[in-house]
Amino acid sequence: MTLDTCKTCVLDSTSTHFKLSEDGECNYCKAFRIRAQNSIWRPLELRTRLFEAKVKEIKSDGENKKYDCIIGLSGGVDSTYIAYLVQKHNLRALAVHFDNGWNSELAVKNIENIISKTKFDLYTYVVNWEEFKDLQRAYLKAGVVDIEVLSDHMIVASLYKLANKHNVKYIIGGTNTATEGIMPHDWVYNKSDLTNILDIHSKFGLKKLKTYPKNGFYQRLYYKEIKSIEFVELLDLVDYNKSEVKTFIGDYFDWKDYGGKHYESIWTKFYQGYILPKKFNIDKRKAHLSNLILTGEIKKEEALEELKKSPIPIVEEKELIEYVCRKLDLSIDEFNRVISEKPVSHTYYKTEYDVKFYRWFLKVVNFFLWRVSKKLIKV
């Protein structure tokens, strides 16, 4: 089958949402340009003022508290540079690392180096492995595309919980437009949809979820609207060049590269490098590299050359498959059967939007917030 391809980036019609305009550029490139104009492509002077104002706000709220803010620390490029920025601007951060059982040795070493340099307090959240393993097995059997929902949901839920515990209003995240502004919608799923997680687990899981952190609709409403806890994305307020940042944190923290985006996790490396291409015909590197093309870090020709390489070196594949199957208590035959089965949409299972009360309540909340905003504007 011949794929439609974008004239600018390396995305193509392997994404079902991919569309080309008359000028040959895809909808993802055009959406990125709009997002960038409102974030990373704003004048540096404006972004600097916004950055300084936000830091001042965080410090002011943090007076007489142990911590000004909370940061998630995976040991990847984005979170490592956030740790540097937070230290540079003298914010008192609680660094939170999530151990879901898949940390690489290199990630552990990088985190040790970051904490040693910054002197931040480190809280390591260790998941209940038997529960998390049961969830991952359930998602594999369900056939859905975004197995990373499980870790991402847990991370945000835990950050909110810790912020609330320490009376901290600001969580500084590593999400950014420069390296994450493009991602096909059909390659991921809503990370906050607790209803979807619980329904999939109820159909394919075997254990009760007693400790898994939850970030469903009511939890989000409580933390965001009642407790006013805010996620702050500082990386959109600075010049963020990934290759330059890698060199810098390598010198500053003695940070070592993992060889791929989010490859600090053995699971994520296997999921992105093997499961997605084999089962779903998805190569996330196309999105990652397209971001770098649009920000001018690399040329399209360089990206195409990179895509000719295997996401995971062939010599590592067999060893990784055996390791993952052993860790998840799956036979090789079971795993191969799961990979060969037809993908299933997340929406085949229950979602938050299927709950009539949720839809009604969301309309009421949105109306209430709209009325409040109108009053504030008049004041």
N, C-alpha and C positions, 0 to 999 in steps of 0.2 A: 504494500500500500504506500502510495506517495504522500508524504507529509507536507502540509502547508507550513512554510517557515517565515519568520519575521526578518525584514531587511536590516533591522537594527540589532536585536538581541539574538540569543540562541534558543529561545523558546519556540515550540512548534505545536502542531495539532495533536500531539500525544495528550495534551490537556483538552478536555471536552469543552472547556469554556474559552478556548483560544479563538480569537477572531482577528482577521486582517481588515484594515481600512483600505480605501482606494490607493493611498500612497504607499502601501506595502508594509506599514508598521502595525504591530499588534496592539490589542487593547491593553495588555499589561504594561507596555512601554508608555502608552499615553496616560494610564492611571498613575504610573510612577512619576511622570513629569508633573502632574497636578499635585501629587503628594509632596514632591520635593520642593516645588515652588512655595509651598506653605510650611516648609520645615528646613531642610538642609541647604536649600538654594536661596534662602533669605539672606540679606546682607549680613556679613560677619559682625559688623558693629551692632546690629539689632540683636543677633543671637547672643553676643557677649553680654549685652545689657540684660537680656532675659535670664541668662545663666547666672550672672552675679545677683540679680534680684531674687532668683529662686534659692540660691545658696544662703543669702541673707535671711530669707523667710524660714528656711529649715533651721538655721542656727537660732533664730529668735524663738521659734516654737520649742526648740530643744533645751532652752535655759532651765536649769535646775532639774534636768533629767539626766539619766545615765547615758542615754544615746540620743543623737539628733535624728538618726535615720537607720534603716536596715538595708543591707545589700545582699543579693543572692550571689554566691560565689561558686561557679562550676569549675573554674580553672581554664575556661575557654578565653578566646581573645576579648570578646565584648565585656564579660564580667571582670576580667583582669584589668582592663583599662579603666573601668568604672572604679575599681578599688584604688587605682592610682589617682584619678581625679578627686575622689572623696578625700583621700589622704592629703593631696596637694592643697585643697581648700579648707583643711583643718576641721572637717566634719567628724564627729564622734560616731562611728558606725559599729553596729553589730553585724558581723559577716555571718551569713547562714549558708552552710553547704548541705546538699541533699545526697545522702548515700542510699541509692536504690538497689545496691548490690552489683552494679555494673561499672564501677569506677576502674579506670585503667591505672596502672602504677604511676604512669607519667602524670596523670591528673592529680593524684595524691601528692606527688613531689612538687608540682607547680603550686598547689594550694599552700603547702608548707612554706614555700619560698615567699609567697605573697603575704601570708600572715606574719612571717618573721620580719619582713620589711616594713609593713604598715603598722604592726603592733595592735591591730584590731582584735577585739574579742571574737572568738569563733565558736559558733554553735553548729554542731553537726547533727542533722536530723537523720537518724537511721531508720529506714522503713522496716516494718514487720515483713521479713522476706517471704514467709509462707503465704501471707495474704497477697503480696505484690506479685509473686510468682503465679498464683492462682488467677489474678487479674490478667497478666500478660498471656497466659495460656488461653484464657477465655477470649481475649481479643484476637488471638491468632485463629482460633476455631470459628469465631464469628465472621471472619473474612473481611473485616473493615479495613480501610486504608490507614487511618491515623492511630497507630498503636501508641504513639508518643503522647497522646492525650493523657494517658495515665500518669506519666511523670509530670507533665506540665500542669495538670490540674492539681496534683499534690503539692507542687512547688508553690504555686500562687496561694493555695489554701493555707499552707504552713507559714508563708510570709505574712499574710493577713493576721493569722492567729498570734504570731510572735509580736507583730507590731501592736496589736491590741493589748497583749500581756504587758508590754513595756511602755504602754502609753505613748507610742511613737506614731506620728501622723504621716510620715513619709517613707515610702519604699522606693529605693532608686534601682531601676531596672536597666538591663543591657540591651533591650530592644531598640532598634534604630532603623532609619530609612535607608542609610547608605549601603548596608549589606543585607537588609531584610525587607526592603520596600516592595519587592516582587515575589509573589508566591501564588501559583494557580490555586483557585479556590477548591477545585476538586482533588487536590493533592493533600489537603489537610481537612480538619473538622474543628468545630467549636470546642475549645478546650474547657469551657465552663459548664458544658451540658452534663450535669450530674445525673439527670434522669436517664440519659443514653448510657452512661457508664454502668449504672445500677441495673438497667434492663439487660444489657449484654452479659453482665456478670451473673444475673439470676438465671439466664438460659444456659450458660456454659461453665460457670464457676462451680466450685465444690465447697469452698470455705466461707464462713461468715466474715464480713468486713467489719471488724471491731475497732481497728485503729487507723484505717485509711482516712487521711484528712479530706474534708469535703468543702467544696466551694460552689454550692448550688445557688439558685436564685435568692433564697432567703438569706444565706450567708453573705452574698455580695451586697444585698440591700442593707444589711446591718453594718457591715464594715465600711462601705462606701458612703451611704447616705446618712446613717446615724452616727457612726464613729468618725466620719470624714477622713478616712485613711486614703492617701493619694499615691498612685504610682507615678514616679517622675522619670522621664526619659531624657537624661542629660546629654546623651550622645548626639541627639539631633541639634544640640546647641553649640557644638564644637565642630571644627574641621576634622572629620574622621576618615582617614585614609587607611584601609586595612593593612596594606603591606608596610606602610610606615609605622603603624602601631605595633605590628608584630616585631619589627626591628627594635623599636623602643622598649617594649616590655621584655624582650629578650635580654637587653642590656640592663634594664632597671631591676627586674625581678629574677634574672636568670631563667626566664620562662622558655620552655621548649615546645616546639610546634607539634601538633598531632597529625598533620597531613591531610586534614579535611575539616569542614565546618561541623562543629559539634562532635567530632571524633574523640573528644576526651572521655566519652562514654563508650564502652565496648558494645553495648546494646545498640546505641544510636548508629555507630559505625556499621554494624551488621544490618540493621533495619534499613538505613539509607543506601548502603552499598550492595545489599543482596536481596532483601525481601521486596523492597519497592520495585527495583528493576525486573526481578524474576516474576513476581505475582501480578504487579499492577502496571508494568511497562512505564514506570516513572523514574526519571533520573533527576533528583533534586539539584544536582550540580548545574543543570540548565538554568534554574532560577537563581542560584547563588552567583553564578558567573554573569548572568544578565544584569544583576545589580551592579557588579563591578564595571561592566561595559558602559552602563548609563551614567555612572559617576566618573567615568574617564580613567579608571585605574588600569584597565586592560583593553586591548583591542579585540574585536570580535574574532579575528583570526587566531589569536592566542587562546581564546575560549574554546574554539573548535578543535584546536590541537589537544587541549586538555581533555576534552570529551572523548577523544579517541582512546584514551587510557581507560582501563577497567576501574570502576569505583573502588573496588578492593582488589589488590594484586591476586592473581589466580593462585599463586602459591599459598596464600593465606586462607582461601575460601574453605577448603576441606577442614582445616584446623578450627576455623571459626564456627562452622556448622556443627562440628562435633562438640565444641565447647558450649555453644548455646543450647543444644539439645540436652546435653548432660546437666546443665544448670537448671533447665526448665523441666527436667524429668520427662522428656519426649524421646521416643525412639526416632532414628533417622527416617524410617518408613512413615511414621506419623507426621513428622515435619514435612517430608516431601509431599505427602498427600494434602496437607494444609496449603502448601505453596501452589499445588496444581489445581486446587478448587477455584471456581469462579468467584471473583470479588463480589462483596455484598455492600450495598450502600449503608451508611450509618443511619439514614432515615428509614431503613427497613425496620429498625428497632425504635422503641419509644424515645421521644425527644422532649425537651422542656416545652416546646411549642405545641405538643400534642395535648398538654394539660390545659383544659378549658379555664380552670380557675387561674392558672398562671397568666394566660393571655388577658383575662379580664383584669387581674390585679396589676399587670404591667401597664395597661391603659390608664388605670386610676393613678398609679404612681407617676407616670409621665405627665398626666394632666396636672397633678399636684405640683410637680417640679416646675412646670411651665407657669403656673399661677404665681409661685414663689419668685421665679425669675422676673416676671413682669413687675411685681411689687418692688423688687430690688432695683430695677432699672428706673422706676419712678422716683425712688428715694435718691 
